[in-house]
Amino acid sequence: MSDTETKTEQTDLIVEEPSGSMMLNMGPSHPAMHGIVRIILQLEGEVVKAADMEIGYLHRAFEKHAESVTYTQVMPWTDRLNYVSPLINNFGYAMCVEKIFGIKVTERCEYVRVIMGEISRIVDHLTCIGASAMELNAFTVFLYMMKAREWLYELIEDVTGARVTISYARIGGVRADLTPNFKERCLHQLKRIRETLKECDALLTKNRIFMDRMQGIGIISKEDAISYAFTGPMLRACGIPYDVRRAYPYHVYDQLDFEIPVGENGDCYDRYLVRMEEMQQSMRIIEQALEKIPGGPVNVDFEGNLIIEPPVVVDEAKMGKIAEIADRPVDVSPNLEGQEGDSYYKVNPDLKQVIIPPKQKSYTSIEGLMNHFKLIMYGHGIRPPKGEAYVCVEGGNGELGFYIVSDGTDRGYRIRVRPPCYNFVAAFPKMILGLSIADIIPAFGSVNMIGGELDH
């Protein structure tokens, strides 16, 4: 039986219930559904007796698109999966391609990815809790958390050049190194965020209205959570301490000290508490990583030579003045900060078949220009060996997995995403049985469904 027939049959069952019940569509235009999901409810009064979920309102055919372009061109599309924490999507995809290649990124790059990924996780949790609080009329908390999110967006923008659709990762490294004053700015912002979270904690955690709306709502048992393959805060709120960073350590997480917060009841309130504590743990991870981050390369170049470049280098190279600029250090323009030779080589490895050389190298040497051409031009590009790989990372919502099959060409034969919130949405009808319509709002907010991730 097809999915369409199954869904029609489920809907018919709801429609054919006794006359004492009512069928109600909640979403996709309902404000709490954010335009990306529809819940078909069978109600008796305001009590939910049955429910069915309809998804797909934000489907972008990510997997088929990714199979039609080069490995590098997929990177911007990963931003649009969980668009609240896109850096983690970037790194997960890059790690999967690197696994097929057998690439080991530099240690500094691993620290950079951890730092930026944990910043992204805090942004994700701030957005989830802030939006959920707003939907329960705690508008002050929403404003405070959006203010804190803005401070982190400023850090992200300094390093990546963008706020949300960042495309920062590269296969084998990252686009650019951290900015020179990043550590000081980051520590300052983390201090401010801790103060903000303390204020929000005072406003929400022991607030009787908030507790009444959250405690005992949207409960899922340990057994059901495992059965539905829950991961992330949703699973940890049930008391199961599964975290990809600890279960399958990647990058340098095994060298950092952090705790895995867990709940007891698997309800909305425990999910809130878990996310609040996870933000504290993420800040702890960032501070450790900033202290331990080594010097050395982030991106690897095939010769390892320092390169120079700004806009003027382009003009002088066009005029044939190569000898005059070849050994001269140059300050890059702001949009290239972190990509000058000495910084670029700190975060990328020495693999010319994967890593695009710094712009200075492309502009001032025929070898760099040819290397750039071979990796970028249509019909060339990165070509991993034949094989397949699965890599999972701890996303904002849980285990985010990428599965790639390579046929040896410059684009993936098969690219598959494991979106963590898909499992939560599958279980959501079970979570809201017996609740009132009003209880659906905090329950759905605690799931943190992200349409781009779910539908991809």
SVG drawing of the C-alpha trace seen along z (x, -y; Angstrom):
<svg xmlns="http://www.w3.org/2000/svg" viewBox="-23 -48 84 50">
<polyline fill="none" stroke="black" stroke-width="0.4" points="0.0,0.0 1.4,-3.4 2.1,-6.2 -0.7,-8.2 -3.2,-5.4 -2.1,-4.9 -2.5,-8.5 -6.0,-8.6 -7.0,-5.6 -5.8,-7.2 -7.7,-10.4 -10.9,-8.4 -10.7,-6.7 -10.7,-10.1 -13.5,-11.4 -15.7,-8.4 -15.6,-8.7 -18.9,-9.2 -20.7,-12.5 -19.6,-13.5 -16.1,-14.2 -14.8,-16.8 -12.0,-16.8 -9.8,-19.9 -6.8,-21.0 -4.1,-22.6 -1.7,-24.2 0.0,-24.8 -1.3,-28.3 -1.5,-28.2 1.1,-30.4 2.6,-27.7 3.0,-25.4 5.2,-28.0 3.7,-27.1 5.6,-23.9 3.4,-21.1 -0.2,-20.2 -1.8,-18.2 -5.1,-16.5 -6.9,-16.3 -9.9,-14.3 -11.3,-16.1 -13.9,-15.5 -14.4,-19.0 -10.9,-20.2 -9.3,-16.8 -7.2,-15.1 -8.5,-11.6 -6.5,-10.9 -4.0,-12.8 -2.1,-12.5 0.9,-14.5 1.3,-15.8 4.8,-17.0 6.5,-18.0 5.6,-21.7 9.2,-22.7 10.6,-19.9 13.5,-21.1 14.7,-17.8 18.1,-18.3 19.3,-14.7 18.5,-14.7 20.0,-18.2 23.1,-17.1 23.6,-14.2 23.5,-16.6 26.3,-19.0 29.9,-18.7 30.8,-17.8 31.8,-21.4 28.6,-22.9 26.5,-20.9 27.9,-22.9 25.5,-25.9 22.5,-23.6 23.6,-22.0 23.0,-25.5 19.3,-25.1 18.8,-21.9 18.7,-23.0 19.0,-26.7 19.1,-27.6 22.5,-25.8 23.9,-25.5 27.5,-25.3 26.9,-21.8 25.3,-20.7 28.4,-22.0 30.9,-20.1 28.9,-16.8 28.7,-16.8 32.4,-17.8 33.4,-15.0 31.5,-12.4 33.3,-13.3 36.6,-13.5 36.0,-9.9 35.7,-8.6 38.9,-10.4 40.6,-9.2 41.5,-12.8 42.6,-13.8 42.1,-17.5 44.5,-19.6 44.3,-19.8 43.6,-23.5 40.8,-22.9 39.2,-20.4 39.3,-23.0 37.9,-25.7 35.0,-23.3 34.3,-22.5 34.2,-26.1 32.0,-27.2 29.8,-24.2 29.1,-24.8 28.3,-28.4 25.8,-27.2 24.3,-24.8 23.7,-27.6 22.0,-29.6 19.8,-26.6 18.8,-26.2 18.2,-29.9 15.9,-30.0 14.0,-26.9 13.4,-28.0 12.9,-31.7 10.2,-30.9 8.5,-28.3 8.4,-30.8 6.9,-33.4 4.1,-31.0 3.3,-30.6 3.2,-34.4 6.6,-34.8 7.6,-37.5 10.3,-39.0 12.3,-35.8 12.0,-35.7 13.5,-39.2 16.3,-38.4 17.2,-35.2 17.1,-36.9 19.4,-39.5 21.8,-36.8 21.5,-35.1 22.5,-38.3 25.7,-38.5 26.6,-35.0 25.5,-35.9 28.1,-38.7 30.8,-36.2 29.7,-33.9 29.6,-36.8 33.1,-37.9 34.5,-34.4 32.3,-33.2 31.2,-36.5 27.5,-35.6 25.0,-35.1 22.8,-32.2 23.6,-30.8 27.3,-30.6 28.8,-27.9 31.9,-28.0 33.2,-24.4 35.4,-23.1 36.2,-19.5 39.5,-19.2 39.2,-22.3 37.3,-25.5 36.9,-28.7 39.1,-30.9 40.8,-31.0 39.4,-32.6 39.8,-36.4 42.8,-37.8 40.6,-39.1 38.1,-36.2 39.1,-34.7 38.6,-37.9 35.3,-38.8 34.0,-35.3 34.8,-35.1 33.2,-38.5 30.0,-37.4 29.8,-34.1 30.0,-36.1 27.1,-38.2 25.1,-35.2 25.5,-33.5 24.1,-36.7 21.2,-36.6 20.5,-32.9 20.5,-33.6 17.8,-36.2 15.8,-33.9 16.1,-31.1 14.8,-33.4 11.8,-34.4 10.9,-30.9 12.2,-27.9 10.2,-28.3 7.4,-30.3 4.2,-28.6 2.4,-29.4 5.3,-28.1 5.6,-25.0 1.9,-24.2 2.0,-24.6 5.1,-22.4 5.2,-19.7 3.5,-16.5 2.9,-17.6 4.1,-15.8 5.5,-12.8 7.3,-10.1 8.7,-7.1 12.2,-5.7 11.0,-2.7 9.0,-4.6 11.8,-7.1 14.2,-4.3 11.6,-2.6 11.2,-5.8 15.0,-6.2 15.0,-9.5 18.3,-11.3 19.5,-14.6 17.7,-16.6 14.4,-14.7 16.1,-11.4 18.2,-12.9 15.1,-14.4 13.8,-10.8 16.9,-10.0 19.1,-8.3 22.6,-10.0 23.2,-9.3 25.3,-12.0 27.2,-11.5 30.0,-13.6 30.6,-11.1 29.4,-7.9 31.3,-8.3 33.8,-11.1 34.8,-13.2 37.3,-16.1 38.6,-16.8 35.6,-16.2 37.4,-13.3 40.0,-15.8 37.4,-18.2 35.6,-17.9 31.8,-18.3 28.7,-16.7 25.6,-15.3 22.5,-16.7 19.6,-14.3 16.0,-14.5 13.7,-12.1 10.1,-12.4 10.5,-12.9 8.1,-15.9 8.3,-19.4 9.7,-20.8 12.6,-18.3 13.4,-19.2 13.5,-22.8 15.9,-22.1 18.1,-19.9 18.5,-22.5 19.2,-25.2 22.0,-23.1 23.3,-22.1 24.0,-25.8 26.1,-26.0 28.0,-22.9 28.5,-24.3 30.0,-27.4 32.3,-25.3 33.4,-23.4 34.1,-26.6 36.2,-28.1 38.3,-24.9 38.8,-24.8 39.8,-28.5 42.5,-27.7 43.8,-24.6 43.6,-25.5 47.1,-25.1 48.8,-27.2 49.6,-25.6 47.5,-25.0 43.8,-25.1 43.6,-24.6 46.2,-22.5 48.1,-23.7 49.9,-21.5 53.2,-23.3 52.8,-24.8 54.2,-28.2 52.9,-31.4 51.0,-33.4 50.0,-37.0 47.0,-38.8 44.5,-41.8 42.7,-43.5 45.8,-45.3 47.6,-42.0 45.0,-41.1 45.7,-44.3 49.4,-44.1 49.4,-40.5 47.3,-41.4 50.0,-43.9 52.7,-41.3 54.3,-42.7 54.7,-39.3 58.3,-39.7 57.4,-42.9 54.6,-41.3 55.7,-37.7 57.5,-38.0 55.6,-41.0 53.2,-40.6 49.9,-42.2 46.8,-43.1 43.8,-41.5 40.4,-43.2 37.9,-42.5 36.0,-40.0 39.1,-37.9 40.2,-38.1 41.3,-34.7 42.1,-33.6 45.6,-35.2 48.3,-32.6 49.6,-32.4 46.1,-32.0 44.8,-29.8 47.5,-27.2 46.6,-26.9 43.2,-25.4 43.6,-23.5 45.6,-20.4 48.3,-19.9 46.1,-18.2 46.0,-19.8 43.3,-17.3 40.9,-18.6 42.0,-22.1 41.6,-25.2 44.8,-27.3 44.6,-30.7 43.6,-33.5 47.1,-34.9 48.5,-31.7 45.9,-31.6 46.7,-35.2 50.5,-35.1 51.5,-31.6 50.5,-29.4 50.6,-26.4 48.0,-27.9 45.9,-29.0 45.9,-25.6 45.1,-24.0 42.2,-26.4 41.0,-25.6 41.1,-21.8 39.0,-22.0 36.4,-24.5 35.8,-24.2 32.9,-22.1 34.0,-18.6 36.9,-18.7 36.4,-19.1 37.0,-17.0 37.0,-13.3 37.0,-11.0 37.7,-7.3 34.8,-4.8 33.3,-3.8 30.7,-4.8 30.7,-6.4 28.3,-7.3 29.2,-10.1 27.1,-11.3 27.5,-14.5 25.6,-15.8 23.3,-18.4 21.1,-20.9 18.2,-18.3 20.3,-15.1 22.1,-12.7 22.6,-14.3 23.8,-11.7 25.2,-11.9 25.5,-8.8 27.4,-9.2 28.1,-6.7 31.0,-7.7 31.4,-6.3 34.7,-8.1 33.3,-11.1 33.1,-14.7 29.6,-14.3 28.0,-11.9 26.2,-8.9 23.9,-8.8 23.6,-11.3 21.3,-10.7 20.6,-12.7 19.4,-11.4 17.4,-14.4 17.1,-14.0 13.7,-15.7 12.0,-13.3 11.7,-10.7 10.2,-13.2 7.5,-14.2 6.6,-10.6 6.0,-10.1 4.2,-13.4 0.7,-12.1 1.4,-9.6 2.8,-12.4 -0.4,-14.6 -3.1,-11.9 -5.3,-13.0 -4.0,-16.5 -6.0,-19.7 -5.5,-21.8 -3.7,-24.4 -1.1,-21.7 -0.2,-21.0 1.6,-24.4 4.3,-23.8 4.6,-20.1 5.3,-21.0 7.7,-23.8 9.7,-21.4 10.2,-19.1 12.0,-21.9 10.9,-20.7 13.0,-22.5 11.2,-22.2 14.4,-22.3 15.9,-19.5 12.7,-17.4 11.7,-17.7 15.1,-18.4"/>
</svg>
